[in-house]
Amino acid sequence: KDFGDGWEFSERVVNLCQRSSHAYYHFLAETLPLIQLMWTDLTTYPEAVVLVDTSFGNAWTPALLSLAGIHPSRIRQRDPSRVFLADTVHIPRPTPLHRPFPLLLDRLRASLLSASFAPSSSSAPAAAGEERACFW
């Protein structure tokens, strides 16, 4: 659907924006673990786009999401000059600022340290329409 300049419509959006999620620590400790909670939604609905905050030169968010198996074509960067519309918005329970959930951090740590973190066949990002489940 075309709503004109400044508007973007998607059938489904997974919103990973939360307070300070553009900052490295907050993304790594508070937002990235939430992907584990959203993984079923992300894989059940491959058309869903993922909205993230990449303010202040944040380049690590798209890179880490790609490593997690989310294809870059699905990632949408928050932009105050754009309005995102969706039929369905998936919103994980926000992480309290500076108080990440210990269980989710432990799961993320285990995933990062496990052999399953290694890319399946190459270090290149997944091809269009193909996703890798490297973390979970």
C-alpha positions, -999 to 999 in steps of 0.1 A, spaced: 0 0 0 13 34 -9 5 62 16 29 87 0 61 103 12 69 99 48 47 68 53 56 31 52 31 3 55 39 -33 64 14 -61 73 35 -69 104 61 -50 123 82 -63 152 91 -33 172 124 -36 190 126 1 199 127 10 235 144 36 256 181 39 248 180 8 225 202 28 201 231 26 226 254 -4 224 250 -17 260 212 -12 260 208 -30 227 231 -59 236 219 -64 272 183 -52 270 170 -55 234 189 -83 217 178 -109 243 142 -100 235 146 -116 201 145 -149 219 110 -140 230 100 -129 195 117 -157 176 85 -177 169 68 -145 156 99 -137 135 100 -171 119 62 -177 116 58 -144 98 88 -139 74 71 -109 59 73 -91 92 98 -62 93 118 -54 124 119 -18 136 150 -7 154 167 25 166 200 32 149 204 68 161 238 84 167 257 64 141 246 30 155 258 4 129 260 -26 153 222 -31 155 217 -42 119 249 -62 120 239 -81 152 204 -88 139 219 -102 107 241 -125 127 210 -135 147 195 -147 114 173 -117 105 179 -107 69 189 -70 64 160 -65 40 136 -70 70 152 -43 91 137 -8 92 155 20 110 135 43 132 132 77 115 114 106 131 104 119 97 86 86 87 54 71 100 53 33 101 18 17 97 10 -19 102 -20 -42 105 -3 -60 134 25 -48 156 45 -73 178 59 -57 209 80 -77 233 77 -67 270 102 -39 274 133 -44 295 136 -21 325 164 4 319 197 -9 334 179 -40 347 181 -67 320 163 -100 326 190 -124 340 175 -155 324 174 -139 289 210 -127 294 221 -162 303 204 -176 273 220 -150 250 254 -157 266 250 -194 261 239 -189 224 269 -166 217 293 -191 233 278 -222 216 288 -237 183 253 -228 170 265 -192 168 288 -200 140 273 -192 105 260 -223 89 279 -223 56 295 -189 51 302 -156 68 282 -136 43 247 -124 52 218 -146 43 205 -143 7 172 -126 1 144 -147 14 168 -169 34 173 -166 71 198 -182 94 188 -192 130 223 -187 145 212 -178 180 184 -200 190 
